[in-house]
């Protein structure tokens, strides 16, 4: 048992050494507060107790690649030094290739679970949101072919697997978009949107079960 723990510790030290360039990029960016909030959220979801640089290393190295997508997004929308570092590092440190975060303003604490085949092109995303796999959030064309604005996603919103959220709409704080729902109208705060097209109903179902 002692040898097993020693091997695990050694592997973690080697991994930490490999991730040093990512930590340096974190030091360079002016988006550290947002990254810190992201790390805290991911640690909370995974029920891990580490804090500080150790927590950052665990998220970058031992969490899913989706965290790196979010990390690179923070660097890309920060100062020049962090942006350049992120552009270079993403060539070396792999992220989830089919996850696209094209939203300029994403609040702190976004958690992305199994984020493959997911596009988040909202006007803005609030704090502490949760997004699952195969989600599309983005623009919608009008009847005349005009491209309409993308959605505004509030705070504490959950978008479940396979959901589609399109057009100049608002998903209110604490709302949930159910699995495979197609949302093209506003979702009031605290409501649950389900179906195709989605209908709103009062929240009475745990978000993770949708």
N, C-alpha and C positions, 0 to 999 in steps of 0.2 A: 504493500500500500504506500509506503514511504517513497519507494522508487517511482511509483505511478504519479504521485503528486509532484515529485521532482521533475519528471518528464513534462508534465503539464506546465509547470512554472517556467521551465526552459523554453518550451514552445511559445509561451506568451511573451517572454523576453525577446525572443528572436522576432516575433511578429511586431512587437513594439518598436524595435530597432528599424524594421523595414518601413514603418509608418511615420518615421521622424519627419520626412519632407512634408507630409500632410499637416503635421502639427506646426511646422514652421509657417505654412500658408495660413493657418489659423492665427498665428501671431501677427502676421502681416495685415490681415484684413481689418476693416473698421466695423465688421458685422459680427464681432465676437459675442455681443449680448444675445443676438438672435440664435447663433449656433449654440450658445450655452443653454438657452431655453429648449432648443431642439434636443440636445443631449439629455437634459433633465427629463423631458417627456418620454423619450425612448427608453431611458433607464427605468422609469416608473412603469411603463407598459411591460417591459421584460422582467420586472421585479428584481433589478440589480441594485446593489448598494454603493458601488464605487462613485466617487465624485471627482471633479477637477479633470486634470489631464488623463488620468487613468480611465475615467468614464468616456472621454472623447476617443481614446484609443480603442476601447471596447466597441463603441458605436462604429468607428471607421473600419475596424478590423474583424470583429466577430458578429456584428449585426448583419442583416441582409444588405445587399449592394444598394438598396433604395436609399439608405442613409447617405451614401456618397453622392447620389443625385441631388439630394437636398443640400448637402454641404457645398457642392460645386455651384448650385444656384445661389447660395448666400455669397460665395466669393465673386461670382459673376456680376452681382448687383451691388457690390461694395466698391471700395477704392481701387485705384489702378494697380497697386502692388498685389493685392489679393486676387484681382481679376486675372492678371497675367500668370500668377502662380497656379491658379485653378485651371487655366487653359492648358498649361504644360502638364500638370499632374494628372489630368484626366486621360492623357495619352498613355500613362503608365499604370495608374490605379483604376481598375475596372469599375464601372457603374452598371446599373440595369439599362441595357441598350434600348429597351422598348418603353421606357418610362420617360415622358417628356414634360418638364415643368416649364411652361412658357408664360407663366404669370409674373408680371414685374413685381407685384407686391404680395408677399406671402407672410402672414403673421407668425409669431413665435409658436413653437411647439407642434408643428405639423407632424403627424405620424402616418406613414404609408405602409400598409400591410400587403404583402404579395403584389407589389405594384407593377407587374408586367402588363404590357399592352395597354398602358394608361396614358392619357393626354390631359393635362390640366392647363388650359389656356383661358383661365378666368380673367376678369378685369382686376379682381383682387380676391384674396383668400384671407379670412380672419385668423384669430389665434386658436390654437389647440384643436384644430380640425383633424379628422380621421378619414383617409381615403383608401379604398381597397382596389383590387385588381380589375383590369378591363373596363375602367371608367373613362368616359369622355366628357370633358367640360370645355365648352368653347363657343365659337361664333355660330350664327344661324343666318341663312339667306332669307330676305323678304320675298314676297310674291313677285316683285319686279327684278329680283336678282341682286338687290342691294345687300351688302354684308352688314348685318346688325351687330351691335356691341355684344360682347360675351357677358356671362353672368357675374354677379357679385355674390361671393360666398361669405356668410357672416362668421361669427365666432362659435366654437364648439359644435360645428356641423359635422355630421357623419355622412359620407357618400359610399354606399355599399357596392358590392361587386357587380359589375356589368351595367351600372347606371349610366344614363346619358342626361346631361344638363346643358341646355342650349339657349342662346339668345339673351336679350337685354332684361334679364329677370334678377330677382333678389331671393336668395335662400337665407332665411332669417336665422338669427342666433339660436343655437340649440336644436335646430331642425335636423331631421334625418331623411335622406333619400334612400329608399329601399332598393334591394337587389333587383337589377334589370329594369328599374323604373325609367321612364322617359319623361323628363321634366322640361316643359316649355312655358310655364307660368310661375308666378311668385309662390314661394313656400313660406307661410308665416312663421314667426319664431316659435320654436317648440313643437311644430307640427311634423307629421310623418307623411312623406309623399310616396305612394305605391301605385303600380299599374302602368299601362300603356294606353293613352297618355296618362300621366300620373294624376291621381286625386289626393287631396290632403285629408288627413284624419288626425284626430287628437292623439298625442303621443301616449301610448299605453303598452307598447311593445319595446323590449330592450333592443337598442340599436344594433347590437352585434348579432342578433338573431334574424335580422332581415336579409 
